[in-house]
Amino acid sequence: MNFQDQFKACIIGGAIGDAWGSSYENEILVNDSEIYYWGKKPSKLRKWQITDDTQLTLATCETLAKGKFHPEALLNTFVDYYKNNKLTGVGASTLKAILDKESGYHWSQCGRTGEFAAGNGGAMRIAPFAFFENITREDIFNACKITHKNDEAFAGALAVYLSLKAILNFNWIGNNSLFDLIIPELPDTNVRDRLIKINELGPNVQISEIAKLGNNGYVVNSIPFAIFCSTKVLDLGLEEMFQQIINSGGDTDTNASIAGQIAGALIGYKNIPQELITKLKNLKEYSWIEKIIDETNS
């Protein structure tokens, strides 16, 4: 497995999680085995669809592939995607940043501040940074800051970045503790505290148990949960990992996308189940996903 394969697996794994989880977002799994339905049990149409989780990740790839990172260039790409109707379900903080930039604000003044900026939007699109050289913590901070000016949001993005770097540097191989590697590198935040709490529960704790701590779009809930889920991929397999994330409810598309990015980079493209790749290829956006991967990998 080479670097290019890991990058492709990261992006494809994230896109699969996003597309699969998108129609389950914030649903709660209910045991209805004792409910009597008059006639046929109602069922919701499930349709795979990529959202801003994948779209903004691709925008990040495009920006980084052009040369040395600058936060304004990344925000300009987001604006371009928005103008060209290439964003689906964009979050409030990112939308505010886009509209602020369109109104003439400096990139550093765009986006949300305060507690309402503690979403997982920065973390969901940070993965490509791990595959580029000479990326600094300031780069990660600024990439998050253009939309989410919040220390927790930054810590969440940094945790995802560090998880992927641990894979690429061969420090995490799946059967050792990823949390032990990334926790010491994080600032003193609630994100770090949640990771510590999960780590203290031991290796045998299940995804459904960790979900009870929180798995909504609040970065303190979402990112530790998603990272934990990724550590289960060798035990469960990628498909079952996704299924358990979706069954847990909450921010299913972002949680599955981030877990899929990390897990994909760990197992490699050839170990992603072919049926999941086929489903992704059936989406009209797949050629765009493949084009960005190829351009970034070249």
Secondary structure, DSSP 8 states (H G I E B T S, - for coil): --HHHHHHHHHHHHHHHHHHHTTSTT------TT---SSS-----------HHHHHHHHHHHHHHTSS--HHHHHHHHHHHHHTT--SS--HHHHHHHHHHHTT--GGG-SEESGGG-BSHHHHT-GGGGGSTT--HHHHHHHHHTTEE-HHHHHHHHHHHHHHHHHHTTS--SSS-HHHHHGGGS-SSHHHHHHHHHHHT-TT--HHHHHTT--SSBHHHHHHHHHHHHTTHHHH-HHHHHHHHHHT-SSHHHHHHHHHHHHHHHH-GGGS-HHHHHHHHTSTTHHHHHHHHHHHH-
